[in-house]
Amino acid sequence: MRTPIRLLILLAALPAISSAAEAAHQGDRNAQALAVMKASFKPHGQADMDRLKQDTTQALCSLHAPAMPTGEAASKALAANQASVKFPADGKFLGDWKRGQAIAEEGTGFQYSDDPAKPSGGNCYACHQLDKQQIAYGTIGPSLYNYGKNRGQSEPVLKLAWSMINDMKGYSLCSAMPRFGAKGVLTEQQIKDVMALLFDPASPVNQ
């Protein structure tokens, strides 16, 4: 018995219909969650309500969670995040690895109780192993031990590392890594110092 042509067309369209319905449902859930957060959170110090506003990338990731966004919108967001990265004005990528180590170990900044006049830390150890002397470190991100030793210091390698520190969402759209440069968490000089921690042969990362 042959399946009627209209039924075949309907069956073929079901995945797209299901996907669209799920996206709409997720959008409703996100709107409800945002409403609860707006009702629950109050401005406190430097932590203002503007933190609840999502940019294009954040909105895409929320809409498709827990899956990774795909398609034209995702591609455009990736490209825009990569294009927004600003390389060092003086062309120098590496600063002082000792200052970089202090930044990597510092976890303060942007919390309501932090002094906004003081520089933020990178808190890199919360997600990455950086040297073999560490006895505790996070594993959300990959180990960075021997990062520079294994990769060298060619311009493409330095530019890629600089770009990922600035905005990892230019490479993995829903990455959990903070957007250190794109969101002004670290200054250009701080990023140079963290880069030195990763690439300087004298850094404990490369010992």
N, C-alpha and C positions, 0 to 999 in steps of 0.2 A: 504494500500500500504506500503510495507516494504521499509525502508531507505537503500540504497545501502551500503554495508560494507565499501567501500572506503570512503564514505561520513561520516560514523560514526567515522572512524579512524581520519579523518581530523577534525571533530568537537571536538573530545576528545583532540586533540593536540592544539586546538586554544588558550586555556588559557596560555599554556607554550610559544607558539609562541608570543602571545601578551605581556607576561611578559618580554621575551627576547628582543623584539623590543623596549619596553618602557625603559628597562635598557640601551640599546644601545643609545636611544634618549637622556636619561638623561646624559649619559656619554659625548655625543656631547655637550650638554648644559653646562656641567661643564667645559669642555675644553675651550669653548668659553668664559665663565665667567673668567676663570683663565687668559686667554690671555688678556682680558680687564683690569684685575687687575694688571697684570705685566706691561702693558703699562701705567697705570694710577699712580701706587704707586712709590714713590722714597724713597730710604733709608734716614732715618732721625734719628740721634742720635742712640739710642740702638734698634730702630725699623728698622731691616734690612729686606731684601727681602727674607731671609730664612723662614720668617713667613708664606709665601705662600705655603710652602711645606707641604703636608699632610702626616700623618702617616697612617698605615693600617686602624685604626678605623675611622679616619676622612674621609678618602676616601670612606669607606663603607657607612658612614652616608650620605655623599654628593650624592653618586650614587643612593641611595634608597629614598632620601628625597622626600616628607615629611613622608614617611612610615618608620617604624623601620626595619632594616635589619634582615633577618632570615636565617636559614639554617646553613650549616657547617662553612662557612666563618665567620658568626656572632658569632657562638659558640666558634670558635678558638680565635677570637679577644677578647671576654669576658674573656676566660680562661687566655690568655696571659696578659691582663691588671691586672687581679687578682694576677697572679703569680709574677708580677713585683713589687708588693708592698713590701717595706722593713719595717719591724717592728723595734721599738727602739733598738738600740744596747745594751743598759743597761737594757732592759726589763721593763722600767718604762714608762707608757703611759701618765701620768698626770704631767703637769708643774704648772705654776702659773696662776690662773684664771684671775687675774687683768691684767696681761700682755696679756692674751688671749682676754680679752674684748677690749683692745686697738687695737689689731690686727684685731679683727672682725669689728671694727669701722673705720679702716683705708682703704681707697680706692686707694691709690697710688701704683705705681709699674708697670714696663714694658711698660709704655707709653713713647713716644719719649722725652717728657718733664721732665720725672722723672729722678732722680739721680740713676744710676744703682748701686752705692756704698752703697745706703741706702736700708734697708730691705723692702720688699713689704708688703702690707696689705692683709687681706683676703676679706674685703668688704662684710662680711657675711650678714649685715643688708640690703643689696640691694635685697636679695632674701628670707630672713627668718626673722620671728619674733623670738627674743631670750629671751626677758623678758617683763614683764607686764608693765614696766615703759615706754616702747617705744611708741611714738605717731605717728611714721611713719616708715614703713618697707616694703620691697618687698614681693610679694606673689607668685613669680615664683616657689619657693621651699616651702615645708611644714613648719609650725611653729615648732620651736625647744624648745619652752617654756616647762619647766619641763622634758627636755630630759633625764637627768641622774636620776632624781627622779623617773621617770616612768620605767626605765630600769635596774637600779642597776649598779654595777661595776664588774660583773663577767668577766673573761678573754675573753670568746667568744663575749660578748657585746662590750668590749673595742677594741678587734681586728677588729670587724666589723666596728665600727665607725672610727677607724684609717684607715682602708682600703678604706672606702668611701671618707674620706677627701683626702687621697692620690690620688685616682683615681676612681671616681664614675662611670667611663665608664667600670669598671669591673663588674658592676651590672646593669646598664642601659646604653647600648652602645652609645646612642646619647644624653645622659644627657647634659643639659646646664651648669651643675656645673663645675667650673674650676678644673683642675687636679693638685691640689696644690702640691702634692709630686712628682708625675710622671713627671711634667714639671718644677720642681724646683721653683715654685712660692713662697712657704714657706719652711723654713728650718725645720729640724727635731725638734729643740727646739720650734719653732713657732707652729708647729702642736701639740706638747705636751701642750703648753699653751692654744691653742684653745680647745683641748680635756678637759683640766681642766675647762674651761668655761662651757663646756657641762655637766661635771660630778661632779664637786666639789659641795658638799651640800651647801657651803657658797656662791657659785656663784649666781648672780641675775637670772640666767636661772632657777635655782631650788628653788627659793623663792616663 
